[in-house]
């Protein structure tokens, strides 16, 4: 029941976000045909507005968009001259291919480095790692991307500078095609991993330190349990805050790594959204926001479940108290 309620809330939030994006774009000055430039005659613009339905009142355009959305139709992309659904679905796998491994690497690094820092807080190496993490946390992602691009593609040219695949990808054997795609994925994924690892490591370190001061940890040590076993249980108890931030980073990165995609010429969802905004491509923008809302709903639900698995106290605290069915309990 609780899972169904969360999914329903996510669906409502997704619909509200897409509607908000649609209305805001409609209220902005101009329309998609304004992006065609000044060389297009006024009569041609008027005819195109009538064809695309941009001459209708805002309420009528919204109802048309809503009716098409129910049928799985996101509208027509005026920038790419094809269905907006195809534009979004073509870019979505590229973003998932970039963000998924990057976030998993960041979570793994935070679980190792952050836990170690929490256990060995205030030691010299912990202070050094804290400085490194803060530097990475403060650096803009495009700076990290440009530095790695300069280092590994110009000064030491061992990795490609951008794109999904090389120009000769279609003519390579199957094994080399996979290797070619992986080589193009390394640098942008590593940038995402570095930036997100800085955020997650800070959360993991502080959460681990807080848990180590909990009474159950002192009790476990007093009972004679091994340090390894105690630290493992302490790590499980420290995971929920990290998972919460991880769930926030997933939708943020899905549309928010625009600079990384620009630097490495990666045709992801963020770059698609940016180009659509510049071209006032209403339906593609609304489609991107809709996808992000769906991802928020799914990741929020998944993180909620994972938090309960990592630390059963979370699930117990969220569960409503059982009703007292003893005789006379209702009248007491």
C-alpha positions in Angstrom: 0.0 0.0 0.0 2.8 2.4 0.9 4.6 1.5 -2.3 1.5 2.3 -4.4 1.0 5.6 -2.6 4.6 6.6 -3.3 4.2 5.7 -7.0 0.9 7.7 -7.2 2.6 10.7 -5.6 5.5 10.4 -8.1 3.1 10.2 -11.0 1.3 13.3 -9.8 4.5 15.2 -9.3 5.7 14.1 -12.7 2.5 15.4 -14.4 2.7 18.7 -12.4 6.4 19.2 -13.4 5.7 18.6 -17.1 2.7 20.9 -17.0 4.7 23.6 -15.3 7.4 23.3 -17.9 4.9 23.5 -20.7 3.1 26.5 -19.4 6.3 28.4 -18.6 7.6 27.9 -22.1 4.3 29.0 -23.6 4.4 32.2 -21.5 7.9 33.0 -22.6 8.3 35.6 -25.4 8.2 34.1 -28.9 7.5 30.6 -30.0 9.5 27.8 -31.8 9.1 29.7 -35.1 10.8 32.7 -33.7 14.0 30.7 -33.6 13.9 30.4 -37.4 15.5 33.8 -37.7 14.6 37.1 -39.3 14.8 35.8 -42.9 11.6 33.9 -42.8 8.6 35.9 -44.2 5.7 36.8 -42.0 3.2 34.9 -44.1 5.3 31.7 -43.8 5.5 32.1 -40.1 1.8 32.6 -39.8 1.1 29.5 -41.9 3.5 27.4 -39.9 1.9 28.6 -36.6 -1.4 27.4 -38.0 0.0 24.1 -39.0 1.7 23.4 -35.7 -1.3 24.9 -33.7 0.7 27.7 -32.0 -2.0 30.2 -33.0 -4.5 28.6 -30.7 -5.1 29.9 -27.1 -2.9 28.6 -24.4 -5.7 26.5 -22.9 -6.5 24.8 -26.2 -2.8 24.0 -26.8 -2.5 22.5 -23.3 -5.6 20.3 -23.8 -4.3 19.1 -27.1 -0.9 18.3 -25.6 -2.6 16.6 -22.7 -4.8 14.5 -25.0 -1.8 13.5 -27.0 0.3 12.7 -23.8 -2.4 10.2 -22.6 -1.8 8.3 -25.9 2.0 8.4 -25.5 2.5 11.2 -28.0 4.8 14.0 -26.7 4.2 16.2 -29.8 6.4 17.3 -32.7 10.0 18.6 -32.4 10.2 21.7 -34.5 14.0 21.7 -34.1 14.7 18.1 -35.4 11.5 17.7 -37.4 10.5 14.4 -36.0 8.4 13.2 -33.0 9.5 14.6 -29.7 9.2 11.1 -28.2 11.8 9.8 -30.6 14.1 12.7 -29.7 13.8 12.0 -26.0 14.1 8.2 -26.3 17.2 8.5 -28.5 19.0 10.7 -25.9 17.8 8.9 -22.8 20.0 5.7 -23.2 23.0 7.8 -23.8 22.4 9.7 -20.5 21.8 6.5 -18.6 25.0 5.0 -20.1 26.9 8.0 -18.8 25.2 8.6 -15.4 24.6 5.0 -14.3 28.2 3.9 -14.2 29.4 7.3 -13.0 27.0 7.2 -10.0 27.8 3.6 -9.1 31.5 4.3 -9.1 30.9 7.4 -7.0 28.8 5.3 -4.5 31.5 2.7 -4.4 34.3 5.2 -3.8 32.2 7.0 -1.1 31.5 3.6 0.6 35.3 2.9 0.8 36.8 6.3 1.4 34.0 7.8 3.5 33.7 4.8 5.8 37.5 4.8 6.3 37.5 8.5 7.1 34.6 8.1 9.5 36.5 5.3 11.4 39.8 7.1 11.3 38.7 10.7 11.7 41.2 13.4 12.5 44.2 11.3 11.4 46.7 12.9 9.0 45.5 10.9 6.0 41.9 11.7 6.8 42.7 15.4 6.8 44.4 15.1 3.4 41.5 13.2 2.0 39.1 15.8 3.4 41.0 18.5 1.6 41.0 16.5 -1.7 37.3 15.9 -1.4 36.5 19.6 -0.7 38.6 20.6 -3.7 36.7 18.2 -6.0 33.4 19.4 -4.4 34.2 23.0 -5.2 35.5 22.5 -8.7 33.0 23.1 -11.6 32.4 19.9 -13.6 33.5 21.5 -16.9 36.8 22.4 -15.3 37.4 18.8 -14.3 36.2 17.7 -17.8 38.5 20.0 -19.6 41.5 19.1 -17.4 41.0 15.3 -18.0 40.4 16.0 -21.7 43.6 17.9 -22.0 45.6 15.4 -20.0 44.4 12.1 -21.6 43.5 13.2 -25.1 46.0 16.0 -25.9 49.1 15.7 -23.7 48.9 11.9 -23.3 46.5 10.8 -26.2 45.4 7.4 -24.9 41.6 8.1 -24.9 39.3 9.7 -27.5 38.3 13.3 -27.0 34.6 12.9 -27.5 31.6 11.3 -29.1 29.8 8.1 -28.5 32.0 6.0 -30.9 34.7 6.6 -33.5 34.1 7.2 -37.2 35.1 3.7 -38.1 33.0 2.1 -35.4 30.6 0.3 -37.8 33.5 -1.4 -39.7 35.1 -2.8 -36.6 34.7 -6.4 -35.3 32.2 -7.0 -32.5 34.8 -7.1 -29.8 36.6 -4.0 -31.0 33.2 -2.1 -31.3 32.6 -2.8 -27.6 36.1 -1.7 -26.7 35.7 1.4 -28.8 32.5 2.4 -27.0 34.0 1.7 -23.6 37.0 3.9 -24.5 34.7 6.8 -25.4 32.8 6.3 -22.2 35.8 6.4 -19.8 36.5 10.1 -19.6 32.9 11.5 -19.2 32.0 8.7 -16.8 35.1 9.4 -14.7 34.2 13.1 -14.5 30.7 12.3 -13.3 32.1 9.8 -10.8 34.6 12.3 -9.4 32.1 15.1 -8.9 29.5 12.9 -7.3 32.0 11.0 -5.2 33.0 14.2 -3.5 29.4 14.8 -2.4 28.7 11.2 -1.4 32.0 10.8 0.5 31.3 13.9 2.7 27.9 12.5 3.6 29.3 9.0 4.2 32.1 10.2 6.4 29.8 12.4 8.6 27.2 9.7 8.8 29.7 7.0 9.8 31.1 9.3 12.5 27.6 9.9 13.9 26.8 6.2 14.0 30.0 5.3 15.8 28.8 7.4 18.7 25.5 5.6 18.9 24.9 3.5 22.1 24.5 0.3 20.1 28.1 0.6 18.9 29.5 1.1 22.4 27.3 -1.9 23.6 28.6 -4.1 20.8 32.3 -3.3 21.6 31.5 -3.9 25.3 30.0 -7.2 24.5 33.3 -8.3 22.9 32.3 -8.3 19.3 35.0 -8.0 16.8 35.8 -4.6 15.4 35.2 -5.8 11.8 31.7 -7.0 12.7 30.8 -3.8 14.6 32.1 -1.6 11.8 30.1 -3.6 9.3 26.9 -3.0 11.3 27.8 0.6 11.8 28.3 1.0 8.0 24.8 -0.4 7.4 23.3 2.0 9.9 25.2 4.9 8.2 24.0 4.1 4.6 20.4 5.7 4.6 21.6 9.3 4.4 24.0 8.4 1.6 21.2 6.6 -0.3 19.0 9.6 0.1 21.5 11.9 -1.5 22.2 9.2 -4.1 18.6 9.2 -5.1 18.7 13.0 -5.5 21.8 12.9 -7.7 20.3 10.4 -10.2 17.6 12.8 -11.7 19.9 15.8 -11.2 22.7 14.2 -13.3 20.2 12.9 -15.9 19.6 16.5 -17.1 22.4 18.3 -15.2 25.6 17.1 -16.7 25.2 19.4 -19.7 28.8 20.8 -19.5 30.2 17.2 -19.4 28.1 16.3 -22.4 29.2 19.5 -24.3 32.9 19.0 -23.6 32.8 15.4 -24.7 30.2 15.8 -27.5 28.0 13.3 -25.7 24.4 13.4 -27.1 22.6 13.0 -23.8 19.4 14.2 -22.4 20.9 17.3 -20.8 22.4 18.6 -24.1 19.1 17.7 -25.9 17.2 19.8 -23.3 19.6 22.8 -23.6 19.3 22.8 -27.4 15.5 22.5 -27.2 15.3 25.5 -24.8 17.4 27.6 -27.1 15.2 26.7 -30.0 12.0 27.0 -28.0 11.2 23.4 -28.9 8.3 23.2 -26.4 7.4 19.5 -26.8 11.0 18.3 -26.4 11.5 20.4 -23.3 8.2 19.1 -21.7 9.2 15.5 -22.7 12.6 15.9 -21.0 11.0 17.3 -17.8 8.5 14.4 -17.9 11.2 11.8 -18.1 13.1 13.5 -15.2 9.9 13.4 -13.2 9.5 9.7 -13.8 13.1 9.1 -12.8 12.5 11.1 -9.6 9.5 9.0 -8.8 11.2 5.7 -9.5 14.5 6.5 -7.7 12.6 7.9 -4.7 10.7 4.7 -4.3 13.7 2.5 -4.9 15.8 4.5 -2.4 13.0 4.2 0.2 13.0 0.5 -0.2 16.8 0.3 -0.1 17.0 2.4 3.1 14.8 -0.2 4.8 16.9 -3.0 3.6 20.2 -1.3 4.7 18.9 -0.3 8.1 15.7 -2.2 9.3 15.2 0.6 11.9 14.1 2.9 9.0 11.4 0.5 8.0 10.3 0.0 11.6 10.1 3.8 12.3 8.1 4.4 9.1 5.6 1.6 9.8 2.4 2.7 11.5 1.8 1.3 15.0 -0.3 -1.9 15.2 -3.9 -1.4 16.3 -4.7 -2.6 19.8 -7.4 -5.3 19.4 -7.6 -6.3 23.1 -11.1 -6.2 24.6 -12.0 -2.8 25.8 -9.0 -1.2 24.1 -11.2 1.0 21.9 -12.9 2.5 24.9 -9.8 3.2 27.0 
